[in-house]
Amino acid sequence: MNSEDAQILALHALTFLLEDSQRIEGFLRMTGIEPHDLRQMVAEKHGQAAILDYLLGNETLLLAFTAEEGCHDQDPALARKALGGRAMTQDWTSA
């Protein structure tokens, strides 16, 4: 997966989170992002990576996203790798 495809998948993942108040509230709570900062965050690779990290840290959300998106379950991980940087190591779902 190339960087451009990874960025597109991250945008789709954000849309997926925004479609449900519980999903987006969970993301905002776990990342500390304020709603008004989402637009700026998603424009940057580290923000896109944070979205994918959040999905990758929650198997239920990950599988729901890939089913809705119609992509392979490993695509978000491939996208995360393509964006570079350091991947999340903390299990955000346990907090």
GICOR-V798426 format. One record per residue. N is the residue number from 1. RES is the residue in three letters. PSI is psi in radians with two decimals (999 if undefined). Layout:
BEGIN
n | res | psi
N | RES | PSI
N | RES | PSI
END
This chain:
BEGIN
n | res | psi
1 | MET | 2.34
2 | ASN | 2.98
3 | SER | -0.70
4 | GLU | -0.76
5 | ASP | -0.65
6 | ALA | -0.72
7 | GLN | -0.70
8 | ILE | -0.76
9 | LEU | -0.67
10 | ALA | -0.68
11 | LEU | -0.71
12 | HIS | -0.66
13 | ALA | -0.71
14 | LEU | -0.74
15 | THR | -0.76
16 | PHE | -0.78
17 | LEU | -0.70
18 | LEU | -0.37
19 | GLU | -0.21
20 | ASP | 2.19
21 | SER | -0.64
22 | GLN | -0.67
23 | ARG | -0.84
24 | ILE | -0.62
25 | GLU | -0.69
26 | GLY | -0.77
27 | PHE | -0.83
28 | LEU | -0.73
29 | ARG | -0.77
30 | MET | -0.52
31 | THR | -0.36
32 | GLY | 0.15
33 | ILE | 2.43
34 | GLU | 2.55
35 | PRO | -0.68
36 | HIS | -0.18
37 | ASP | -0.09
38 | LEU | -0.75
39 | ARG | -0.81
40 | GLN | -0.73
41 | MET | -0.79
42 | VAL | -0.29
43 | ALA | -0.20
44 | GLU | 2.53
45 | LYS | -0.66
46 | HIS | -0.53
47 | GLY | -0.71
48 | GLN | -0.70
49 | ALA | -0.67
50 | ALA | -0.67
51 | ILE | -0.83
52 | LEU | -0.67
53 | ASP | -0.73
54 | TYR | -0.81
55 | LEU | -0.75
56 | LEU | -0.37
57 | GLY | 0.03
58 | ASN | 1.69
59 | GLU | -0.67
60 | THR | -0.84
61 | LEU | -0.74
62 | LEU | -0.86
63 | LEU | -0.63
64 | ALA | -0.74
65 | PHE | -0.86
66 | THR | -0.60
67 | ALA | -0.79
68 | GLU | -0.68
69 | GLU | -0.41
70 | GLY | 0.56
71 | CYS | 3.02
72 | HIS | 2.60
73 | ASP | -0.47
74 | GLN | -0.14
75 | ASP | -0.75
76 | PRO | -0.62
77 | ALA | -0.70
78 | LEU | -0.69
79 | ALA | -0.76
80 | ARG | -0.75
81 | LYS | -0.70
82 | ALA | -0.49
83 | LEU | -0.33
84 | GLY | -2.97
85 | GLY | -3.09
86 | ARG | 2.23
87 | ALA | 2.68
88 | MET | 2.41
89 | THR | -0.30
90 | GLN | 2.47
91 | ASP | 1.69
92 | TRP | -0.36
93 | THR | -0.25
94 | SER | -0.14
95 | ALA | 999
END
